[in-house]
């Protein structure tokens, strides 16, 4: 039985993607003083050449983050660590035949385990190996706590709307507490020092998994606050004894209780510190290596056109997520795509199956040049990339003229290029097709097919919603089609509304946006947009109502605060204005965002702190 063989029993190569490379890098898990650790400071670039990758993965290898990375097609399956399983789910599942075992957090394991997916899944607290703060030198951590409550992380409402709502409660704690909510502190040493200097570290995972903060907070002697319904953490840490499980209803009171009771808080912190040491990198890497050895490496048909197709899609996805502005990589990907098209044509270019494959590759090529426009060096290159994108997409549509996803890609591309006339023409075709065919115009097979994930969309709320819909309706194709139909149609109406607003057609803008709101009543951006439309119509009371609803759904979108306050002022809602103004000032004094900023309202300002202010607080820690 062919299995993974390790040249060194205690060493493992990790193939993943990086912003520093066009394709990926290899980090090595090494033995240092009897402990396994991931040496992520030493990078070994890996090319796209599958022959080289074949050699690279002959022995001790693990591909990490298949939802972002290039997933090569080699003669043997390889193990994969799936680290963020709600993103690009269809793409990873399409590549599933390449994997001998999929290592995934328990939340993902329990979700995907409900479906009949032809793969070996194994649960492991994978984020332990990504966690920071392993090399702290803490002499007396109790005396260095200058921050009461800390959160450092992403504030994107498309992913973290619920977390942002919780952060509002934290930001509005009594003024005697030092609260820090930051985004953009990327230096590992400073990040760990910030945690070390905090009494409480707030955490809200995306999928109820044991994410990096669960490992980092105990290591920095900080009290971990974690959502009560977390799936994975209670396996390793005990509620109330090792961390504080909170809900939306009790988080405010719990924070005050544990901030005011040093003895109780420090007792939990020390117990948690001892417990998390039992789930360190060394233990998890040993478990990963042990699991990898148990699963047989099976042969893979490298001539399988379907696998070649999804391999090409993973290449395009990799370039999209880890932008390679070099024309070298764009040219390489185009040549690979054209070569694959030739190979498909030689098989049987007239069959329905191979038409689907050709259209998929053409759509990917169009996507390649659509997102490459942002890296264009001059207007001539913008024009060249735009023409190629449109040509490839038209070719894809010629094979499947009734695919609304292809038409959606077309109109979305034209909209982003500012080609309004073409946008309206293609949108008309899209809407006609939606009306005549309904959700049957969405092409989906039992496992994801080509058009279900090749969407020309950045990671917005709508894209996030579609990705999550795949997990929810993986065994209910009819419902999945309906969700994708609803999402694409809503996105198009948002584009139409924005276009109408720019042209001063306020009634049309309102009508288009009303449809999107009816489908997505909890999407804050839609309310901010409707508030703007109502303001332009001089319907100030309605405008303020929409703005306040958007603010309630996402109070941390401080880019919209000035509009919210202006709408309240024009509506004459003085008491509400004063309350919101005071609340925003309190939150702003505790938010630290990149280079900071100012929110101007009449002759008054709200100041957002730069991240550098956090660094000043860390002096002496």
C-alpha positions as CSV (number, residue, x, y, z in Angstrom):
1,X,0.0,0.0,0.0
2,X,1.5,3.3,-1.1
3,X,1.6,5.8,1.8
4,X,3.4,9.0,2.6
5,X,7.0,8.4,3.4
6,X,8.9,10.9,5.4
7,X,12.6,11.3,4.8
8,X,12.9,12.7,8.3
9,X,10.4,11.4,10.8
10,X,9.9,14.8,12.4
11,X,9.7,17.1,9.4
12,X,6.9,18.2,7.1
13,X,6.7,20.6,4.1
14,X,3.7,22.9,3.9
15,X,2.8,24.1,0.5
16,X,0.6,27.2,0.6
17,X,0.0,30.6,-1.0
18,X,1.7,33.9,-0.2
19,X,1.5,37.6,-1.0
20,X,5.3,37.4,-1.6
21,X,5.1,34.9,-4.4
22,X,3.2,34.4,-7.7
23,X,2.2,30.9,-6.8
24,X,3.2,29.7,-3.4
25,X,5.8,28.9,-0.9
26,X,6.9,26.0,1.2
27,X,7.3,26.4,4.9
28,X,8.9,23.6,6.8
29,X,7.7,22.1,10.1
30,X,11.0,21.4,12.0
31,X,12.1,19.8,15.1
32,X,13.6,22.4,17.5
33,X,14.7,21.3,20.9
34,X,12.4,18.3,20.8
35,X,9.4,20.3,19.7
36,X,7.8,20.6,16.3
37,X,7.2,24.1,15.1
38,X,6.3,25.8,11.8
39,X,9.1,27.9,10.5
40,X,7.2,30.5,8.6
41,X,10.1,33.0,8.4
42,X,12.0,30.9,5.9
43,X,10.2,30.7,2.6
44,X,11.0,28.4,-0.4
45,X,9.2,29.7,-3.5
46,X,7.4,27.0,-5.6
47,X,6.6,27.5,-9.3
48,X,3.4,26.5,-11.2
49,X,5.3,23.7,-12.9
50,X,3.3,20.5,-12.1
51,X,6.4,18.3,-12.6
52,X,8.3,20.3,-10.0
53,X,5.3,20.2,-7.7
54,X,5.2,16.4,-8.2
55,X,8.7,16.1,-6.9
56,X,8.0,18.5,-4.1
57,X,5.1,16.4,-2.9
58,X,6.6,13.0,-3.3
59,X,7.2,12.6,0.4
60,X,6.6,14.8,3.4
61,X,4.0,17.3,2.1
62,X,0.8,19.0,3.1
63,X,-1.2,21.5,1.0
64,X,-2.6,24.3,3.2
65,X,-5.7,26.5,2.4
66,X,-7.0,24.9,-0.8
67,X,-9.8,27.5,-0.9
68,X,-7.2,30.1,-1.8
69,X,-4.2,28.2,-3.1
70,X,-3.4,26.7,-6.4
71,X,-4.4,23.0,-6.2
72,X,-2.1,21.1,-8.5
73,X,-3.0,18.0,-10.5
74,X,-0.3,15.3,-9.8
75,X,-0.3,11.6,-10.1
76,X,-1.0,10.9,-6.4
77,X,-3.4,12.4,-3.9
78,X,-2.0,14.6,-1.2
79,X,-3.3,15.7,2.3
80,X,-4.9,19.1,2.6
81,X,-5.6,21.4,5.5
82,X,-8.8,23.2,4.8
83,X,-8.5,26.3,7.0
84,X,-11.5,28.5,6.0
85,X,-14.1,26.1,4.7
86,X,-17.0,28.6,4.1
87,X,-15.1,30.4,1.4
88,X,-15.0,29.0,-2.2
89,X,-16.7,25.8,-1.0
90,X,-17.6,24.7,-4.6
91,X,-14.1,25.1,-5.8
92,X,-12.6,23.0,-3.1
93,X,-15.2,20.3,-3.5
94,X,-14.6,20.2,-7.2
95,X,-11.0,19.3,-6.5
96,X,-11.8,16.8,-3.8
97,X,-10.6,13.8,-5.8
98,X,-7.1,15.1,-5.4
99,X,-7.0,14.8,-1.6
100,X,-6.1,11.7,0.4
101,X,-7.4,13.3,3.6
102,X,-8.9,16.7,4.5
103,X,-7.8,18.1,7.8
104,X,-10.4,20.6,9.0
105,X,-11.6,22.3,12.2
106,X,-14.4,20.5,14.0
107,X,-17.1,23.0,13.0
108,X,-16.3,22.3,9.4
109,X,-16.1,18.6,10.0
110,X,-19.6,18.5,11.6
111,X,-21.1,20.6,8.8
112,X,-19.6,18.8,5.9
113,X,-20.1,15.4,7.6
114,X,-23.8,15.7,6.9
115,X,-23.3,15.2,3.2
116,X,-22.2,12.3,1.0
117,X,-18.9,13.8,-0.1
118,X,-16.3,11.3,-1.5
119,X,-13.5,12.4,0.8
120,X,-11.8,11.5,4.1
121,X,-12.4,14.3,6.6
122,X,-10.5,14.5,9.9
123,X,-11.1,17.0,12.6
124,X,-8.2,18.8,14.2
125,X,-7.8,22.2,15.9
126,X,-6.0,23.5,12.8
127,X,-5.7,27.1,13.9
128,X,-3.2,26.2,16.6
129,X,-0.5,26.0,14.0
130,X,-1.4,29.5,12.7
131,X,-1.6,31.1,16.2
132,X,1.0,33.7,17.3
133,X,2.5,34.5,20.7
134,X,4.5,31.2,21.1
135,X,7.7,33.0,21.9
136,X,6.7,35.4,24.7
137,X,9.1,36.1,27.6
138,X,6.7,37.0,30.4
139,X,8.3,37.7,33.8
140,X,5.2,39.1,35.6
141,X,2.2,39.4,33.3
142,X,-0.2,40.6,36.0
143,X,1.5,44.0,36.3
144,X,1.5,44.9,32.6
145,X,-2.2,45.0,31.8
146,X,-2.8,48.6,30.5
147,X,-5.8,47.7,28.4
148,X,-9.1,46.4,29.9
149,X,-10.7,44.9,26.8
150,X,-9.0,44.3,23.5
151,X,-10.2,43.2,20.1
152,X,-7.8,43.2,17.0
153,X,-9.2,41.9,13.8
154,X,-11.4,42.3,10.7
155,X,-14.4,44.6,10.8
156,X,-15.8,43.6,7.3
157,X,-19.6,43.5,7.8
158,X,-20.0,41.1,4.9
159,X,-18.4,38.4,7.2
160,X,-18.6,39.9,10.7
161,X,-22.0,41.7,11.0
162,X,-22.9,39.9,14.2
163,X,-19.4,40.5,15.7
164,X,-19.6,44.2,14.9
165,X,-22.9,44.4,16.8
166,X,-21.3,42.9,19.9
167,X,-18.3,45.2,19.5
168,X,-20.7,48.2,19.9
169,X,-21.6,47.0,23.3
170,X,-18.0,46.6,24.2
171,X,-17.1,50.1,22.9
172,X,-19.9,51.6,25.0
173,X,-18.6,50.2,28.3
174,X,-18.3,52.8,31.1
175,X,-15.5,55.4,30.6
176,X,-13.4,54.0,33.5
177,X,-12.4,51.0,31.3
178,X,-9.7,51.2,28.7
179,X,-11.2,49.6,25.5
180,X,-9.3,49.0,22.3
181,X,-10.9,47.8,19.0
182,X,-8.2,47.8,16.3
183,X,-7.8,46.9,12.7
184,X,-4.4,46.9,10.8
185,X,-1.9,45.9,13.5
186,X,-0.1,43.3,11.4
187,X,3.3,43.2,13.1
188,X,3.4,39.9,15.0
189,X,5.5,41.1,17.9
190,X,3.3,44.2,18.5
191,X,0.2,42.1,18.1
192,X,1.3,39.7,20.9
193,X,2.4,42.6,23.1
194,X,-1.1,44.1,22.7
195,X,-2.7,40.9,23.9
196,X,-0.1,40.6,26.7
197,X,-1.1,44.1,27.9
198,X,-4.9,43.3,28.0
199,X,-7.0,41.9,30.8
200,X,-9.7,40.6,28.5
201,X,-9.5,39.6,24.8
202,X,-12.8,39.5,23.0
203,X,-13.4,36.8,20.4
204,X,-16.2,35.9,18.1
205,X,-15.4,33.2,15.6
206,X,-17.0,33.1,12.2
207,X,-18.1,29.4,12.2
208,X,-18.0,28.5,15.9
209,X,-14.5,27.1,15.4
210,X,-11.4,27.2,17.7
211,X,-9.7,30.1,15.9
212,X,-6.3,31.7,16.6
213,X,-7.4,34.0,19.5
214,X,-8.5,30.9,21.5
215,X,-4.8,29.9,21.6
216,X,-3.3,33.4,21.8
217,X,-5.4,34.9,24.6
218,X,-4.5,32.2,27.2
219,X,-0.8,32.3,26.1
220,X,-0.7,36.1,26.9
221,X,-2.4,35.6,30.3
222,X,-5.6,37.4,29.0
223,X,-9.1,36.3,29.9
224,X,-10.8,34.9,26.8
225,X,-14.4,35.9,26.1
226,X,-15.8,33.5,23.5
227,X,-19.3,32.9,22.1
228,X,-21.3,30.5,24.1
229,X,-22.3,28.2,21.2
230,X,-18.7,27.5,20.0
231,X,-18.5,23.9,18.8
232,X,-14.8,23.1,19.0
233,X,-13.3,24.9,22.0
234,X,-15.2,23.1,24.8
235,X,-13.4,19.9,23.7
236,X,-10.2,21.4,25.0
237,X,-11.2,24.2,27.4
238,X,-13.9,24.2,30.0
239,X,-16.6,26.9,30.1
240,X,-16.4,29.3,33.0
241,X,-13.2,27.7,34.3
242,X,-10.9,28.3,31.3
243,X,-12.9,31.0,29.4
244,X,-16.0,33.1,29.6
245,X,-18.9,32.0,27.3
246,X,-21.1,35.0,26.5
247,X,-24.3,35.7,24.5
248,X,-25.7,38.9,23.0
249,X,-27.8,39.4,26.1
250,X,-25.2,39.0,28.8
251,X,-21.8,40.1,27.4
252,X,-22.0,43.7,28.8
253,X,-22.7,42.5,32.4
254,X,-20.1,39.7,32.2
255,X,-17.4,42.1,31.1
256,X,-18.0,44.4,34.0
257,X,-18.0,41.5,36.4
258,X,-14.7,40.1,35.4
259,X,-13.0,43.4,34.9
260,X,-13.9,44.4,38.5
261,X,-12.9,41.1,40.1
262,X,-9.2,40.7,39.6
263,X,-8.8,37.6,41.7
264,X,-11.6,35.6,39.9
265,X,-10.3,36.8,36.5
266,X,-6.7,35.9,37.2
267,X,-7.6,32.4,38.6
268,X,-9.3,31.6,35.2
269,X,-6.4,33.1,33.2
270,X,-3.8,31.0,35.0
271,X,-5.8,27.8,34.6
272,X,-6.4,28.6,30.9
273,X,-2.7,29.2,30.4
274,X,-1.9,25.7,31.7
275,X,-4.6,24.1,29.7
276,X,-3.8,25.6,26.3
277,X,-0.2,24.5,26.7
278,X,-1.6,21.0,26.2
279,X,-2.9,22.0,22.7
280,X,0.3,23.5,21.4
281,X,1.9,23.4,17.9
282,X,4.0,20.4,18.8
283,X,1.1,18.3,19.8
284,X,-1.1,19.3,16.8
285,X,1.7,18.8,14.3
286,X,2.3,15.3,15.7
287,X,-1.4,14.6,15.3
288,X,-1.4,15.9,11.7
289,X,1.6,13.8,10.7
290,X,0.1,10.8,12.4
291,X,-3.2,11.3,10.5
292,X,-1.4,11.8,7.1
293,X,0.4,8.5,7.5
294,X,-2.8,6.6,8.0
295,X,-4.4,7.5,4.7
296,X,-3.3,5.8,1.5
297,X,-2.1,7.9,-1.4
298,X,-4.2,6.9,-4.3
299,X,-3.5,7.3,-8.0
300,X,-5.0,10.3,-9.8
301,X,-5.9,10.3,-13.5
302,X,-3.9,13.3,-14.6
303,X,-5.6,13.2,-18.0
304,X,-9.0,13.6,-16.5
305,X,-10.3,16.8,-18.3
306,X,-12.7,17.6,-15.5
307,X,-9.8,17.7,-13.0
308,X,-7.7,19.7,-15.4
309,X,-10.6,22.2,-15.7
310,X,-10.9,22.7,-11.9
311,X,-7.1,22.8,-11.6
312,X,-7.1,25.8,-14.0
313,X,-9.9,27.4,-12.0
314,X,-7.8,27.0,-8.8
315,X,-4.9,28.7,-10.6
316,X,-7.1,31.7,-11.5
317,X,-8.5,31.8,-8.0
318,X,-5.0,31.8,-6.5
319,X,-3.9,34.7,-8.7
320,X,-7.1,36.6,-7.7
321,X,-6.6,36.1,-3.9
322,X,-2.8,36.6,-4.0
323,X,-2.5,39.3,-6.8
324,X,0.4,38.8,-9.0
325,X,0.7,42.1,-10.9
326,X,3.6,40.7,-13.0
327,X,2.5,40.3,-16.6
328,X,4.5,37.1,-16.5
329,X,1.9,35.3,-14.4
330,X,-1.0,36.7,-16.4
331,X,0.6,35.5,-19.6
332,X,1.4,32.1,-18.0
333,X,-2.2,31.6,-17.0
334,X,-3.6,32.7,-20.4
335,X,-1.3,30.2,-22.1
336,X,-2.4,27.4,-19.8
337,X,-6.0,28.2,-20.5
338,X,-5.6,28.3,-24.3
339,X,-3.7,25.0,-24.2
340,X,-6.5,23.4,-22.2
341,X,-9.0,24.7,-24.7
342,X,-7.1,23.0,-27.5
343,X,-7.0,19.8,-25.5
344,X,-10.7,19.9,-24.9
345,X,-11.4,20.5,-28.6
346,X,-9.4,17.5,-29.5
347,X,-11.5,15.2,-27.3
348,X,-15.0,16.1,-28.5
349,X,-15.8,19.7,-28.9
350,X,-19.4,19.1,-30.0
351,X,-20.6,17.1,-26.9
352,X,-22.6,18.9,-24.2
353,X,-20.0,17.9,-21.6
354,X,-17.0,19.4,-23.5
355,X,-18.9,22.5,-24.4
356,X,-19.4,23.0,-20.6
357,X,-15.7,22.5,-20.1
358,X,-14.8,25.0,-22.8
359,X,-17.2,27.6,-21.5
360,X,-15.7,27.1,-18.0
361,X,-12.2,27.8,-19.1
362,X,-13.2,30.8,-21.2
363,X,-15.1,32.2,-18.3
364,X,-12.0,31.8,-16.1
365,X,-9.9,33.5,-18.7
366,X,-12.3,36.4,-18.8
367,X,-12.1,36.6,-15.0
368,X,-8.3,36.6,-15.2
369,X,-8.3,39.8,-17.4
370,X,-11.1,41.4,-15.5
371,X,-9.3,41.4,-12.2
372,X,-5.9,42.1,-13.9
373,X,-7.2,45.5,-15.0
374,X,-6.5,46.8,-11.5
375,X,-2.8,46.1,-12.1
376,X,-2.7,47.6,-15.5
377,X,0.3,49.9,-16.0
378,X,-1.3,52.3,-18.4
379,X,-4.5,53.1,-20.4
380,X,-3.4,50.9,-23.3
381,X,-3.0,47.9,-21.1
382,X,-6.4,48.6,-19.5
383,X,-7.9,48.6,-23.0
384,X,-6.1,45.4,-24.0
385,X,-7.2,43.6,-20.8
386,X,-10.8,44.8,-21.2
387,X,-11.0,43.6,-24.8
388,X,-9.6,40.2,-23.9
389,X,-12.0,39.8,-21.0
390,X,-15.0,40.7,-23.2
391,X,-13.9,38.5,-26.0
392,X,-13.4,35.4,-23.8
393,X,-16.7,36.0,-22.0
394,X,-18.5,36.3,-25.3
395,X,-17.0,33.0,-26.4
396,X,-18.2,31.4,-23.2
397,X,-21.7,32.7,-23.7
398,X,-21.8,31.4,-27.2
399,X,-21.7,27.8,-25.8
400,X,-24.3,28.5,-23.1
401,X,-26.4,31.5,-24.1
402,X,-29.0,30.8,-21.4
403,X,-26.7,30.8,-18.4
404,X,-27.6,33.8,-16.3
405,X,-24.4,33.5,-14.4
406,X,-22.4,34.2,-17.5
407,X,-24.7,37.2,-18.4
408,X,-24.3,38.4,-14.8
409,X,-20.5,38.3,-15.2
410,X,-20.9,40.3,-18.4
411,X,-23.0,43.0,-16.9
412,X,-21.0,43.2,-13.7
413,X,-17.8,43.5,-15.8
414,X,-19.2,46.3,-17.9
415,X,-20.5,48.2,-14.9
416,X,-17.1,48.1,-13.2
417,X,-15.5,49.3,-16.4
418,X,-17.9,52.3,-16.5
419,X,-19.5,51.2,-19.8
420,X,-23.0,52.3,-19.0
421,X,-24.6,51.7,-22.4
422,X,-23.3,48.2,-22.7
423,X,-24.2,47.5,-19.0
424,X,-27.9,48.4,-19.7
425,X,-28.0,46.3,-22.8
426,X,-26.6,43.2,-21.1
427,X,-28.7,43.8,-18.0
428,X,-31.8,43.8,-20.2
429,X,-30.8,40.4,-21.6
430,X,-30.1,39.1,-18.1
431,X,-33.5,40.2,-16.7
432,X,-35.3,38.7,-19.7
433,X,-33.6,35.4,-19.1
434,X,-34.4,35.5,-15.4
435,X,-38.0,36.2,-16.2
436,X,-38.4,33.5,-18.8
437,X,-36.4,30.7,-17.2
438,X,-36.4,31.6,-13.5
439,X,-34.1,29.7,-11.3
440,X,-33.8,27.0,-14.0
441,X,-31.4,29.3,-15.7
442,X,-28.9,28.5,-12.9
443,X,-26.8,25.6,-14.0
444,X,-25.9,23.3,-11.1
445,X,-25.1,19.6,-10.9
446,X,-24.9,17.3,-7.9
447,X,-21.4,18.6,-7.0
448,X,-20.6,22.2,-8.1
449,X,-20.2,22.8,-11.8
450,X,-18.3,25.5,-13.5
451,X,-20.7,28.4,-13.5
452,X,-21.7,28.2,-9.8
453,X,-18.5,29.8,-8.5
454,X,-16.9,31.7,-11.4
455,X,-18.6,34.9,-10.4
456,X,-17.0,38.2,-11.1
457,X,-17.6,39.4,-7.6
458,X,-15.2,40.5,-4.8
459,X,-15.9,39.2,-1.3
460,X,-18.9,41.3,-0.6
461,X,-22.0,40.4,1.4
462,X,-23.6,39.0,-1.6
463,X,-20.7,36.8,-2.5
464,X,-20.4,35.7,1.2
465,X,-24.1,34.8,1.1
466,X,-23.7,32.6,-2.0
467,X,-20.7,30.8,-0.5
468,X,-22.7,30.1,2.7
469,X,-25.7,28.9,0.7
470,X,-23.6,26.1,-0.7
471,X,-23.0,24.7,2.7
472,X,-26.7,25.1,3.7
473,X,-28.2,23.6,0.6
474,X,-25.5,21.2,-0.7
475,X,-28.0,18.4,-0.7
476,X,-30.9,20.5,-1.9
477,X,-30.1,21.7,-5.4
478,X,-33.5,23.2,-6.1
479,X,-33.2,25.5,-3.0
480,X,-29.6,26.3,-3.8
481,X,-30.6,27.5,-7.3
482,X,-33.3,29.7,-5.7
483,X,-30.8,31.3,-3.3
484,X,-28.3,32.0,-6.1
485,X,-31.1,33.4,-8.3
486,X,-32.3,35.7,-5.5
487,X,-28.7,36.9,-4.7
488,X,-27.7,37.6,-8.3
489,X,-31.0,39.4,-9.0
490,X,-30.6,41.5,-5.9
491,X,-27.0,42.4,-6.8
492,X,-28.1,43.5,-10.2
493,X,-30.9,45.7,-8.8
494,X,-28.3,47.3,-6.5
495,X,-26.2,48.1,-9.5
496,X,-29.2,49.5,-11.4
497,X,-30.2,51.6,-8.3
498,X,-26.7,53.0,-8.0
499,X,-26.6,53.9,-11.7
500,X,-30.0,55.5,-11.5
501,X,-28.9,57.5,-8.5
502,X,-25.9,58.8,-10.3
503,X,-28.1,59.9,-13.2
504,X,-30.6,61.6,-10.8
505,X,-33.5,59.2,-11.5
506,X,-34.3,58.9,-7.8
507,X,-37.7,57.1,-8.2
508,X,-36.1,54.3,-10.2
509,X,-33.2,54.1,-7.8
510,X,-35.6,53.7,-4.9
511,X,-37.7,51.1,-6.7
512,X,-34.7,49.0,-7.7
513,X,-33.2,49.1,-4.2
514,X,-36.5,48.2,-2.5
515,X,-36.4,44.9,-4.3
516,X,-33.0,44.1,-2.9
517,X,-34.0,45.2,0.6
518,X,-37.0,42.8,0.5
519,X,-34.6,39.9,-0.2
520,X,-31.9,41.0,2.2
521,X,-33.6,42.9,5.1
522,X,-30.5,42.7,7.4
523,X,-27.9,44.1,4.9
524,X,-26.8,47.4,6.4
525,X,-25.3,48.8,3.1
526,X,-28.7,48.7,1.5
527,X,-30.2,50.9,4.2
528,X,-27.4,53.4,4.0
529,X,-27.9,53.5,0.2
530,X,-31.7,54.0,0.6
531,X,-31.1,56.7,3.2
532,X,-29.0,58.5,0.6
533,X,-31.8,58.2,-2.0
534,X,-34.4,59.5,0.4
535,X,-32.1,62.4,1.4
536,X,-31.7,63.3,-2.3
537,X,-35.5,63.3,-2.6
538,X,-35.6,65.6,0.4
539,X,-37.6,63.0,2.3
540,X,-35.5,63.7,5.4
541,X,-37.6,61.8,8.0
542,X,-37.6,58.6,5.9
543,X,-33.9,59.2,5.1
544,X,-33.0,59.3,8.8
545,X,-35.0,56.2,9.5
546,X,-33.1,54.2,6.9
547,X,-29.8,55.5,8.0
548,X,-30.5,54.6,11.6
549,X,-31.5,51.1,10.6
550,X,-28.3,50.7,8.7
551,X,-26.4,52.1,11.7
552,X,-28.1,49.6,14.1
553,X,-27.2,46.7,11.8
554,X,-23.6,47.8,11.4
555,X,-22.6,50.5,14.0
556,X,-18.9,50.2,13.2
557,X,-19.2,51.4,9.6
558,X,-17.8,54.8,10.5
559,X,-17.4,55.7,6.9
560,X,-21.2,56.3,7.0
561,X,-21.4,58.1,10.3
562,X,-21.3,61.6,8.8
563,X,-24.3,60.7,6.5
564,X,-26.2,59.3,9.4
565,X,-25.7,62.4,11.5
566,X,-26.5,64.7,8.6
567,X,-29.8,62.9,7.9
568,X,-30.8,63.2,11.6
569,X,-30.0,66.9,11.6
570,X,-32.1,67.6,8.4
571,X,-34.9,65.5,9.9
572,X,-34.9,67.7,13.0
573,X,-34.5,64.7,15.3
574,X,-32.3,66.6,17.7
575,X,-32.6,64.3,20.7
576,X,-31.7,61.2,18.6
577,X,-28.9,63.3,17.0
578,X,-27.4,64.1,20.4
579,X,-27.6,60.5,21.5
580,X,-26.0,59.1,18.4
581,X,-23.4,61.8,18.3
582,X,-22.4,61.1,21.9
583,X,-22.3,57.3,21.1
584,X,-20.2,57.7,18.0
585,X,-17.7,59.9,19.9
586,X,-17.3,57.3,22.6
587,X,-16.8,54.5,20.1
588,X,-14.4,56.6,18.0
589,X,-12.2,57.3,21.0
590,X,-11.7,53.5,21.4
591,X,-11.4,52.5,17.7
592,X,-7.9,52.3,16.1
593,X,-8.0,51.9,12.3
594,X,-5.0,52.0,9.9
595,X,-4.0,55.7,9.6
596,X,-7.0,57.0,11.4
597,X,-9.3,59.7,10.0
598,X,-11.8,62.5,10.6
599,X,-15.6,62.6,10.4
600,X,-16.7,66.1,9.7
601,X,-20.2,67.2,10.6
602,X,-20.9,70.9,10.3
603,X,-18.1,72.6,12.3
604,X,-17.5,69.5,14.5
605,X,-15.3,66.5,14.1
606,X,-15.1,62.9,15.3
607,X,-11.6,61.6,15.3
608,X,-10.7,58.0,14.5
609,X,-7.4,56.9,16.0
610,X,-4.6,55.5,13.9
611,X,-3.2,52.1,14.8
612,X,0.1,53.7,15.8
613,X,-1.7,54.9,18.9
614,X,-1.9,51.3,20.1
615,X,1.8,51.0,19.7
616,X,2.3,54.0,22.0
617,X,0.2,52.2,24.7
618,X,2.5,49.2,24.5
619,X,5.5,51.0,25.8
620,X,6.9,49.0,28.8
621,X,5.0,45.8,27.9
